[in-house]
Amino acid sequence: MKGTFSTFDPNSVIFKEIIKQKPHWWKLFCNDKDLYIEIRKDNYINVYYYGGCLARIEYSTDFKAEIHQKYLGDNTPRGKNKKGHDKFYNDPLDLKKLNENKISEIKKLIIKEYLEKINDEKPAEKWIQGKMIKDNSNYIDSEFQFNKDPQIGFLRIDLIELKNNTLSFIELKGITDTRLRNDKIRNPKEPEIIEQMAKYNLFINKYENEIIEYYKKLIDLKNKLGLSNISVYQICLDKTPKLIIVDTYRKMTKGREDRITDIKNLLEVKKIQYEIV
């Protein structure tokens, strides 16, 4: 079953061929300080530039990569979805023709299409995520996805931290995220973050052994691929998911103070482990 722990194979041909061939494009990705590379459970690779996926790489008879059409400069919609919104797709990325100039061009297009609000009070959450990953080597994985348990449902966790041999699952939210607090009059329902953190807690406790074994194998593979240099002989798991809230307010007002207070009170009542940074 795709997307489960059992599908991950550190001896998959894609990883063997990278180690064997040491392709030029792989060196370009690894040496670029703006990029970070994630290994996925279904044995493919994602290369990110501050949250924007610069390449998804697979292997059949050879390496194949794809990238969002907009990151190649194609902004023409390719149809409409059921809600009438424009549809866009991924296009092939020629790894053999990749060079530093091409990567630089793609970065500029990602900034234009995906990160254009990084200078205001509501930057893209993925940009915040990417910056945190680049600033802290303890984050060993991101966008962890697991969708094969009907009791838990769709699950995607933003950051996985390894610190003092302890794995922690971390959800990331910007201070302006509407899922942190509902309007007491217009929408008095419990904020979405409560259900989200409960779901993560269920997953971590239900799959503790599988999570630990998966990350042992993942760390070993990332070391072999030259993506990390982590010496871990024994890993334990923090069974309580953490919430990091990034405060991007540049000016404080009474309304914003009240919002932060409401969020803190809610999280403390629900006993959710959180930090505002």
C-alpha positions, 0 to 999 in steps of 0.5 A: 500500500502506498504511503505506508511505512512498509513501502519505504525501501532504503535499497530501492533502485533510485537510492542505489543509482544516486550513490552509484552514479553520483549524478551532476544534478544531485551534487547541484541540489546537495551543494545549494544552501537554499535547498533542502531534500526530503526522502519519501516513503514511496521511494521518491525524492522531493527537493524544496526551495523554502517550501516550493517543490523545485523537483520531484524525482523518481526512477524507472529505467532512468531518473525522471523529475517533474516540477509545477508548470508555473515554476518553468514560467508557464502560467497558462491554465489547463482547464477548470476544476469542479469549483471553476478554479484554474487547473495547473499541472506538473511538467517534466524537468530535464535533470541532465540539462540542469545547471546553476543558472537554471536552478536560479531561474526556477527559484525566482519563479517560485518566489514570484508565484509562491512566496510573493508575500514574504515581506508582510505580516502574513507570509506563506506558511511554507516559506516559514517552514522552509526558513525554519528547516534551513536555520535548524539542522535538528529538523530531519524531515518535513511534510510527513504524510500518512493516509492509510488509517481510516480511524485517523484519516488524512494526516500531514505533519509539518516538521519532525525534529530529532534532538537529544535522540528524541523524535518530535512531531511538530505542527506549524501555524502562523499567528494569523491562521484562522484555524487557531481560533474561531469567532465566538459569535459567527462560528462558535465551534471548536477551532480546527487545531484541537481536532488536528492535534488530537489526530496527531496524538492518536497517530504517534501513540498508535504507531510508535514502533513503526515511526521509530524504525522508519526514522532509523532507516531514513536517517541511515539512508540520508547519511549514505546519500550525503544529506546528513551526518547523524550518529544515532544508535537509539531513538525514542519518541516524544508521544506528545505532538507540539504546536509552534505558532509563529508570531509575524505581527509587526505592530501590536493592537488591542485586538491582536493582544486579545487574539493571542490571549484567546489562543493561549487560553484555549491551548492550555485548557486543551493541554496542547503543548505549544510555543509562540516564536 
